[in-house]
Amino acid sequence: KLALADMADQLAYALEERRLGKVGVIEFLHQTATGDEELGKSSFGKYCADELERQLMDRAAGKFSVVDRRRVRDALKKNQFELRDLSSPVKLVSLSKSLDNAPALVLGTLVSRQ
C-alpha cells in the first residue's frame, strides 16, 4: 500500500501541476515470467488499480476528478481496447472521449519475480 500511496502522491502532484482535470486508472498489466504482458488477467493487478484509484480520490480535493473504474472497464470493452492499443494515439483518443475527454490515463505494470 505504501508504494501505491507514493504513486498517488506523485500522480496527484503531476495532475495538479499540469492542470489535468480528470484521470482514469486502467488495470495494471501483469508481466509473466516469460516476458509476456497480460491485461485483465491478474487479481493483484485489479487490486492495485482499485487501490490507486481510491488513493487518488483521497488526494483529488477539487483539484481533479477520478473516473470510476467501472466506467474505465466499460469504455475499454466498448472500444475493443487491447494491449497493443496502448501505443495507438487514435485508440487512446477514442478511449479518452469515452471517458468524458479524460486527458490522463494511468497504467501500471506488475513484473513476475519467478
SEMARBA-497554 format. One record per residue: residue number from 1; residue in one letter; x, y, z of N, C-alpha, C, O in turn. Coordinates in steps of 0.001 Angstrom, whole numbers, plus 500000, padded with zeros to 6 digits. Example, Ala and Ser with C-alpha at 12.3 -4.5 7.8 and 13.67 -1.06 7.14 Angstrom:
<pts>
1, a, 513190, 494310, 507800, 512300, 495500, 507800, 513200, 496700, 507800, 514236, 496681, 508465
2, s, 512850, 497750, 507080, 513670, 498940, 507140, 512900, 500030, 507870, 513409, 501138, 508039
</pts>
This chain:
<pts>
1, k, 500817, 498795, 500000, 500000, 500000, 500000, 500852, 501258, 500000, 500458, 502277, 499433
2, l, 502017, 501193, 500631, 502869, 502379, 500692, 503359, 502782, 499305, 503420, 503970, 498988
3, a, 503706, 501799, 498480, 504159, 502113, 497126, 503031, 502771, 496331, 503269, 503726, 495593
4, l, 501810, 502266, 496479, 500672, 502852, 495772, 500354, 504246, 496308, 499954, 505128, 495548
5, a, 500529, 504446, 497603, 500316, 505778, 498182, 501345, 506765, 497635, 501017, 507913, 497337
6, d, 502582, 506312, 497508, 503624, 507171, 496940, 503317, 507493, 495477, 503482, 508633, 495041
7, m, 502868, 506481, 494718, 502472, 506723, 493327, 501348, 507744, 493261, 501372, 508652, 492431
8, a, 500373, 507593, 494131, 499229, 508510, 494144, 499687, 509932, 494454, 499201, 510886, 493846
9, d, 500613, 510080, 495392, 501149, 511418, 495708, 501797, 512044, 494473, 501532, 513201, 494143
10, q, 502642, 511276, 493798, 503338, 511792, 492620, 502375, 512106, 491475, 502517, 513122, 490795
11, l, 501396, 511227, 491271, 500417, 511462, 490211, 499542, 512673, 490515, 499264, 513482, 489629
12, a, 499113, 512795, 491761, 498273, 513945, 492151, 499035, 515249, 491931, 498473, 516228, 491440
13, y, 500303, 515254, 492292, 501128, 516444, 492082, 501235, 516773, 490589, 501082, 517927, 490190
14, a, 501501, 515740, 489763, 501641, 515947, 488321, 500327, 516414, 487694, 500333, 517291, 486831
15, l, 499209, 515840, 488118, 497904, 516253, 487592, 497621, 517714, 487921, 497160, 518476, 487071
16, e, 497900, 518090, 489156, 497675, 519474, 489566, 498638, 520424, 488852, 498231, 521481, 488370
17, e, 499892, 520049, 488791, 500917, 520872, 488152, 500589, 521139, 486675, 500763, 522251, 486177
18, r, 500122, 520114, 486004, 499810, 520228, 484568, 498363, 520644, 484301, 497934, 520767, 483154
19, r, 497626, 520857, 485387, 496211, 521265, 485313, 495374, 520304, 484486, 494554, 520710, 483663
20, l, 495600, 519036, 484724, 494803, 517995, 484080, 493637, 517694, 485023, 493840, 517210, 486137
21, g, 492446, 517975, 484581, 491286, 517932, 485467, 490675, 516576, 485709, 489788, 516440, 486552
22, k, 491130, 515562, 484987, 490492, 514252, 485115, 491496, 513164, 484793, 492356, 513325, 483927
23, v, 491370, 512043, 485512, 492263, 510912, 485295, 491465, 509619, 485410, 490537, 509513, 486212
24, g, 491842, 508647, 484599, 491282, 507304, 484700, 492397, 506323, 485000, 493531, 506498, 484554
25, v, 492071, 505297, 485754, 493070, 504281, 486106, 492712, 502981, 485395, 491629, 502430, 485590
26, i, 493633, 502504, 484573, 493467, 501233, 483867, 494083, 500140, 484732, 495081, 500362, 485417
27, e, 493476, 498962, 484692, 494004, 497838, 485445, 495482, 497621, 485139, 495903, 497752, 483990
28, f, 496263, 497293, 486148, 497693, 497087, 485964, 497947, 495876, 485070, 497249, 494865, 485153
29, l, 498948, 496001, 484226, 499397, 494877, 483406, 500148, 493891, 484285, 500729, 494261, 485306
30, h, 500125, 492638, 483875, 500907, 491615, 484551, 501917, 491074, 483560, 501551, 490564, 482501
31, q, 503182, 491186, 483904, 504228, 490640, 483038, 504605, 489268, 483584, 505036, 489144, 484731
32, t, 504440, 488248, 482762, 504713, 486881, 483199, 506209, 486600, 483232, 507021, 487411, 482787
33, a, 506549, 485448, 483762, 507959, 485051, 483848, 508584, 484925, 482460, 509800, 485051, 482315
34, t, 507768, 484678, 481446, 508287, 484561, 480080, 508382, 485911, 479377, 508834, 485987, 478234
35, g, 507955, 486980, 480059, 508047, 488314, 479482, 506793, 488778, 478774, 506722, 489920, 478320
36, d, 505795, 487900, 478673, 504525, 488295, 478060, 503779, 489232, 478999, 503868, 489108, 480221
37, e, 503041, 490172, 478412, 502224, 491083, 479213, 500759, 490767, 478988, 500323, 490521, 477863
38, e, 500004, 490779, 480081, 498587, 490480, 480018, 497807, 491592, 480700, 498227, 492120, 481729
39, l, 496680, 491937, 480121, 495802, 492947, 480690, 494514, 492265, 481118, 493887, 491555, 480331
40, g, 494121, 492483, 482366, 492849, 491949, 482834, 492882, 490514, 483312, 491831, 489888, 483446
41, k, 494058, 489979, 483570, 494135, 488576, 483979, 494757, 488394, 485355, 495058, 487269, 485753
42, s, 494950, 489463, 486070, 495608, 489379, 487370, 494737, 490007, 488446, 494389, 491185, 488366
43, s, 494385, 489211, 489459, 493583, 489778, 490552, 494400, 490820, 491324, 493841, 491781, 491852
44, f, 495718, 490629, 491387, 496555, 491625, 492062, 496599, 492923, 491256, 496629, 494013, 491827
45, g, 496601, 492799, 489920, 496553, 493980, 489057, 495269, 494762, 489259, 495281, 495993, 489260
46, k, 494166, 494056, 489431, 492880, 494702, 489704, 492922, 495400, 491055, 492470, 496536, 491197
47, y, 493477, 494697, 492057, 493587, 495283, 493386, 494421, 496570, 493349, 494025, 497585, 493923
48, c, 495565, 496524, 492679, 496444, 497700, 492616, 495741, 498871, 491941, 495854, 500006, 492404
49, a, 495021, 498615, 490863, 494293, 499684, 490182, 493197, 500249, 491080, 493019, 501465, 491150
50, d, 492464, 499380, 491763, 491406, 499842, 492669, 491983, 500684, 493799, 491438, 501732, 494146
51, e, 493079, 500221, 494364, 493700, 500950, 495478, 494272, 502281, 495008, 494134, 503292, 495698
52, l, 494913, 502292, 493845, 495452, 503550, 493322, 494322, 504535, 493042, 494452, 505728, 493317
53, e, 493221, 504041, 492499, 492063, 504908, 492256, 491577, 505520, 493580, 491329, 506723, 493664
54, r, 491448, 504675, 494604, 490996, 505168, 495913, 491962, 506210, 496480, 491540, 507233, 497018
55, q, 493246, 505941, 496353, 494259, 506872, 496859, 494201, 508211, 496099, 494342, 509277, 496698
56, l, 493996, 508142, 494796, 493881, 509377, 494002, 492627, 510155, 494398, 492658, 511383, 494484
57, m, 491537, 509452, 494635, 490301, 510123, 495051, 490503, 510850, 496378, 489974, 511943, 496580
58, d, 491271, 510240, 497279, 491564, 510878, 498566, 492368, 512167, 498389, 492289, 513065, 499227
59, r, 493132, 512262, 497319, 494002, 513414, 497097, 493405, 514448, 496138, 493961, 515533, 495972
60, a, 492287, 514118, 495515, 491710, 514988, 494486, 491288, 516349, 495035, 491641, 517376, 494456
61, a, 490561, 516378, 496112, 490150, 517605, 496815, 489819, 518778, 495890, 490294, 519893, 496106
62, g, 489007, 518529, 494863, 488598, 519607, 493968, 489638, 520028, 492954, 489383, 520916, 492140
63, k, 490807, 519408, 492987, 491880, 519762, 492054, 491742, 518993, 490741, 492103, 519494, 489677
64, f, 491221, 517781, 490830, 490984, 516935, 489664, 489939, 515897, 490057, 489632, 515726, 491237
65, s, 489397, 515209, 489056, 488446, 514138, 489351, 488998, 512816, 488839, 489852, 512781, 487952
66, v, 488500, 511744, 489406, 488940, 510401, 489046, 487749, 509669, 488437, 486693, 509553, 489058
67, v, 487932, 509180, 487221, 486882, 508431, 486541, 486708, 507081, 487240, 487686, 506388, 487519
68, d, 485467, 506720, 487517, 485164, 505452, 488161, 485711, 504291, 487327, 485563, 504268, 486105
69, r, 486341, 503336, 487999, 486987, 502228, 487281, 486000, 501376, 486504, 486362, 500801, 485477
70, r, 484764, 501280, 486967, 483768, 500534, 486191, 483550, 501208, 484836, 483405, 500536, 483816
71, r, 483529, 502537, 484837, 483400, 503267, 483564, 484610, 503032, 482682, 484480, 502898, 481465
72, v, 485785, 502981, 483288, 487007, 502715, 482515, 486927, 501324, 481900, 487210, 501155, 480714
73, r, 486545, 500322, 482696, 486418, 498952, 482176, 485397, 498889, 481041, 485644, 498267, 480008
74, d, 484245, 499539, 481242, 483207, 499552, 480204, 483710, 500211, 478919, 483437, 499729, 477819
75, a, 484446, 501316, 479066, 484985, 502011, 477887, 486026, 501153, 477170, 486093, 501155, 475941
76, l, 486828, 500426, 477927, 487815, 499531, 477315, 487108, 498466, 476472, 487520, 498170, 475350
77, k, 486034, 497897, 477035, 485282, 496875, 476293, 484591, 497477, 475083, 484646, 496915, 473989
78, k, 483942, 498618, 475274, 483206, 499264, 474188, 484132, 499585, 473017, 483747, 499422, 471859
79, n, 485329, 500034, 473308, 486303, 500397, 472281, 487132, 499202, 471814, 488053, 499359, 471013
80, q, 486810, 498014, 472311, 487561, 496797, 471995, 489062, 497031, 472161, 489872, 496645, 471319
81, f, 489398, 497669, 473264, 490763, 498070, 473562, 491584, 496842, 473944, 491173, 496043, 474785
82, e, 492736, 496705, 473322, 493650, 495605, 473611, 495004, 496168, 474008, 495264, 497360, 473846
83, l, 495844, 495321, 474517, 497155, 495730, 474995, 497935, 496504, 473938, 498553, 497519, 474258
84, r, 497922, 496058, 472716, 498673, 496733, 471648, 498161, 498148, 471385, 498876, 498969, 470811
85, d, 496925, 498437, 471801, 496334, 499757, 471569, 496943, 500841, 472456, 496697, 502027, 472239
86, l, 497731, 500446, 473445, 498387, 501437, 474305, 499348, 502316, 473510, 499668, 503429, 473925
87, s, 499801, 501812, 472373, 500733, 502598, 471547, 500024, 503278, 470373, 500677, 503838, 469492
88, s, 498694, 503228, 470363, 497931, 503817, 469272, 497279, 505133, 469704, 496315, 505122, 470469
89, p, 497797, 506265, 469219, 497186, 507551, 469574, 495700, 507617, 469216, 494912, 508213, 469952
90, v, 495314, 507011, 468094, 493909, 507032, 467675, 493037, 506294, 468691, 491977, 506788, 469074
91, k, 493478, 505118, 469125, 492713, 504335, 470102, 492671, 505030, 471460, 491649, 505003, 472146
92, l, 493790, 505657, 471847, 493824, 506356, 473127, 492892, 507569, 473122, 492233, 507848, 474124
93, v, 492835, 508282, 472013, 491918, 509429, 471897, 490476, 508945, 471977, 489648, 509567, 472643
94, s, 490176, 507854, 471310, 488832, 507286, 471351, 488468, 506871, 472770, 487348, 507113, 473219
95, l, 489395, 506254, 473471, 489163, 505860, 474859, 488941, 507087, 475727, 488029, 507107, 476553
96, s, 489758, 508100, 475549, 489618, 509344, 476308, 488243, 509967, 476094, 487613, 510422, 477049
97, k, 487775, 509990, 474855, 486457, 510553, 474555, 485357, 509777, 475263, 484368, 510362, 475704
98, s, 485524, 508459, 475374, 484548, 507632, 476077, 484520, 507932, 477570, 483568, 507584, 478268
99, l, 485566, 508574, 478045, 485685, 508896, 479477, 485584, 510404, 479696, 486326, 510977, 480493
100, d, 484660, 511036, 478979, 484435, 512483, 479103, 485701, 513285, 478857, 485975, 514258, 479560
101, n, 486468, 512877, 477864, 487704, 513564, 477485, 488737, 513627, 478603, 489399, 514646, 478796
102, a, 488863, 512540, 479323, 489889, 512477, 480371, 491260, 512641, 479720, 491623, 511846, 478853
103, p, 492037, 513667, 480124, 493330, 513896, 479486, 494459, 512988, 479984, 495557, 512988, 479427
104, a, 494173, 512208, 481046, 495233, 511363, 481606, 494678, 509986, 481958, 493596, 509860, 482531
105, l, 495440, 508971, 481604, 495128, 507598, 481976, 496365, 507015, 482645, 497487, 507219, 482180
106, v, 496155, 506296, 483728, 497262, 505721, 484482, 497247, 504207, 484292, 496201, 503564, 484381
107, l, 498411, 503662, 484034, 498572, 502222, 483853, 499860, 501797, 484541, 500898, 502441, 484381
108, g, 499795, 500738, 485289, 500990, 500195, 485939, 501301, 498823, 485385, 500461, 498203, 484733
109, t, 502503, 498351, 485643, 502909, 497007, 485237, 503470, 496263, 486431, 504343, 496766, 487137
110, l, 502962, 495063, 486650, 503469, 494181, 487691, 504375, 493160, 487019, 503983, 492529, 486038
111, v, 505579, 492997, 487540, 506548, 492084, 486936, 506721, 490870, 487826, 506965, 490996, 489026
112, s, 506595, 489690, 487232, 506756, 488443, 487967, 508213, 488266, 488355, 509110, 488555, 487563
113, r, 508450, 487796, 489563, 509827, 487582, 490015, 510285, 486150, 489778, 511421, 485807, 490107
114, q, 509451, 485332, 489230, 509805, 483913, 489028, 510629, 483738, 487796, 511017, 482617, 487467
</pts>
